Amino acid sequence: MDLTLDIPDELLAEARAIAAKEKRSLDELIEEGLKGILLDRYELKQPPDSDRK
């Protein structure tokens, strides 16, 4: 699924640097972060399945 987000330039640069350092895509990093927030804040039992693969 394609999605357009407005992310501050500085935050995006940090995320890209972390993704590159970990040899992962920016998409993977953002997905992991979103799942973490949903699990933590909303106490989901398990993360939603990813149907992108």
ZIJORA-V605344 format. One line per field, one symbol per residue. ss: DSSP state (A for helix, B for strand, O for the rest). psi: psi as a letter, one per 30 degrees, with the letter a starting at -180 (. if undefined). Layout:
BEGIN
ss = ???
psi = ???
END
This chain:
BEGIN
ss = OOOOOOOOAAAAAAAAAAAAAOOOOAAAAAAAAAAAAAAAAAOOOOOOOOOOO
psi = kkkkkjkkeeeeeeeeeeeeeghlleeeeeeeeeeeeeeeeghkellkkkgf.
END
